[in-house]
Amino acid sequence: MLYQAHCGRCHGMLGQGGEGPSLTRPTLSRAPDHASMVRVIRRGIPGTGMPGTRGNLLPDLEVELVAAHVLSVGEGTAVEIAGDAARGGEVFSAAGDCYSCHVVDGRGAGIGPELTGIGLRRGADYLYAALRTPEVELPVSRRGILRGFRGYLPIRAVTRAGRVITGMRVNRGRFHDSAAVHLGPHGFAAQGRPRATREATGPLADARRGEHDGSGHRRSRRLPRGSGRGIMTRPRPAALVAGSALAACVLLCAGGLAGVAAQVPFERLVNADAEPHNWLTYSGNYASHRFSALDRIHRENVGDLKVIWAYQMSGGLIETTPVVVDGVMYVTEPPSNVSALDARTGRRLWYWSADVPASTKNIGFPRVNRGVAILDETLFVGTLDARLVALDARSGAVRWEVEVADNDLGFSMTLAPLALGGKVIVGMSGAEAGANGFIDAYDAETGALVWRTYTIPRPGEPGSETWGGDSWEHGGGSTWLTGSYDPELDLLYWPTGNPAPDWNGDARPGDNLYTNCILALDPDTGEIQWYFQYTPHDTHDWDATEIQVLVDADWEGEPRKLLVTANRNAFYYVLDRETGEFLHGVEYSKQTWAEGLDENGRPIVIPGTEPTEEGNLVWPSLQGSANWFSPSYSPDTGLFYQATRIMGAVYYKSEIEYEPGQPFLGGGEQALSGDDASGAVKALDVLTGDVRWEFPLLSPPWAGVMATRGGLVFGGSNEGNIFALDAETGEPLWDFQAGAAVRTNPMSFEVDGEQRIVTAAGAVLWVFGLPGDSTP
């Protein structure tokens, strides 16, 4: 009886599950044979409730005997049942969506009871009745409870924030102080240490697994409404259950039970500043401030920062900004995959693979992804092969998927989408292949296209006169970085990229609207309300796809709604975001192509700075003084922080013919390097663009910055240093050598009352915090 004494309490006396998983599946993934089973029993399973036995509990001989017994548990007797088992499996995994709650042979979520070996425990008649008439409660025998269902108990939990949650207790760990709670039909599961829990008493508790009907009889838990008869007679659309990802239960360890259903309505996104413990959008808020109002980490204690946890990604260049919602972190991994992590520990909760073909084109940019958007209970991710996919935030299951554009023509997506009220907004890459850009809005529930706005006007449309001949047909104007949004004005601001071909403008005379612009759009229709062009007739590949920051401030004694940005062309701009009026512009980094900006913000171009066949040295390089990586605005200091690239390049021009799906560049560049190139983090006055201080970097950076209420600015370098600067002076206060280049934007969140700083270096996501309580 060794098994019953040491294992039965968690795994069930007959091995069919209870507080721990069932052992009745024919093959156990962690231990398919005797030798591996012995290792698992001896060592335990880190990160779970299963301990090892080395030095205690069981001597080696008894471990051998227990292992043999566990492997024999799955040797059940098969029962012949009439019907098409293969078709039943298809319904179970697709139209039935059963894996989103139940586990079978190690696959699926642990929200509902595990169904591995359920036929042996229940029998065909019972299962048929349960599926056909889910509204009828079926009795559970005492034998059934002993065989694996005792763990499902009614529970009432109170979170640290005071929220009361009721549901069913499942998978309570014997060896760790945590519990998982099932939050009702098609609800969610959360694991953690609540501030207070109380298992229900009286008839409700006696029912064990369901509601009490007043008679004192036990009743089994009902299946979700409509999940029985509906599965058999009215399958849901395939798009809603496309299953390249397995549904998985999201568990929040020891962090309280708040918000586990990832409920993020539009109102929460609008008011993101009110919950700085979360990070709800790519830039932290709709205004794209990338500013954290958390201040537990501050000037006096930042030197004590240490690594709390680190997450190893799948390789490639990491440019993602995590989204954190109520203790769950959502990150993308190259090229377009998504992981959900426990924000407290870094433990992966579920993983979705985009299955991007190796043949996918990425012309003019690396195979990266910058993050997800969330709205209600759905995550949205764009893929390298130009698909937009909606995932269930709780499980990673695909809700819908649409092909946005044809990757064979060079279209791709690397940006984080922007979720608004009922819509998700995305832009495209592809100008380097001569693919014309556009901005799309999709219905967040269905994936239906709501509107599309092209950045290159067709003949007869406003702006078409800025294109010579038929050059507009392959004019570029990509929209490959996330925009900003003003909910009060109800205006969407989206930046656009370079015209095509990049370096040979001879075939496209004119200003080439709407390339290198900021477009203010009606988010309901996509109609352009106003535009401002930063670099007309660009021949240096200076995309205007930098983050557009929205600031409310006094301008010349009057309150104004402003839009500010540090452009790739080395000029800093201040615009009125209601009208698009140019208010101010100034050079913020070395440039040799313009004498300045005129009263309308148009650059005064220096003659002889175009690319040539022989080559022409101009600052900045094609990567610009700024690029995709984010700036930060601090309302506390009134400063705009920008990681700045100080690099020139020799620009070349060549002849080019358009060929679908091939590079359409018309030249190239040779960037300066070594001692001729450098970088800096610069603090600019948000209204004037004047440089208040700068922190020099050895090489031109590819990492963004984030300011915090603790008076800090976090950033990173190509040399692998993650650092913190004094937001007022630029003085370095802390650094960490990560051992690989930093190529992402920092962000911050709070868990268990402790602030975390997050950035990536190489293929590792680093999460930093303070040792112990850091209250100032």
Salt bridges, closest charged atoms under 4 A:
GLU19 OE2 - ARG169 NH2 3.35
ASP60 OD1 - ARG42 NH2 3.55
GLU64 OE1 - HIS34 NE2 2.71
GLU64 OE2 - ARG42 NH2 4.00
GLU90 OE1 - ARG87 NH1 3.23
ASP97 OD2 - ARG236 NH2 3.79
GLU114 OE2 - ARG25 NH2 2.54
GLU135 OE2 - ARG229 NH2 3.95
GLU137 OE2 - ARG222 NE 2.48
ASP177 OD2 - ARG193 NE 3.67
GLU199 OE2 - ARG169 NH1 2.70
GLU199 OE2 - ARG172 NH1 3.25
GLU275 OE1 - ARG268 NH2 2.54
GLU300 OE1 - HIS298 ND1 3.13
GLU319 OE1 - ARG370 NH2 2.90
GLU319 OE2 - ARG743 NE 2.60
ASP326 OD2 - ARG268 NH1 3.26
GLU333 OE2 - ARG348 NH2 3.66
GLU377 OE1 - ARG394 NH1 3.66
GLU377 OE1 - ARG399 NH2 3.82
ASP385 OD1 - ARG387 NE 3.15
ASP392 OD2 - ARG394 NH2 2.76
ASP392 OD2 - ARG399 NH2 3.12
GLU401 OE2 - ARG387 NH1 3.06
ASP440 OD1 - ARG452 NE 2.66
ASP486 OD2 - ARG577 NE 2.80
GLU488 OE1 - LYS561 NZ 3.29
ASP506 OD2 - LYS653 NZ 3.05
ASP511 OD1 - ARG602 NH2 2.85
ASP524 OD1 - LYS423 NZ 3.25
ASP541 OD2 - ARG568 NH2 3.97
ASP543 OD1 - ARG568 NH1 3.32
ASP552 OD2 - LYS561 NZ 3.75
ASP552 OD1 - ARG577 NH2 2.62
ASP576 OD2 - ARG560 NH2 2.84
GLU581 OE1 - ARG560 NH2 3.28
ASP636 OD1 - ARG709 NH2 2.93
ASP685 OD2 - ARG692 NH2 2.55
ASP726 OD2 - ARG299 NE 3.02
GLU750 OE2 - ARG296 NE 3.90
ASP752 OD1 - ARG160 NH1 3.87
ASP752 OD2 - ARG344 NE 2.65
GLU754 OE2 - ARG296 NH1 3.93
ASP773 OD1 - ARG296 NH1 2.94
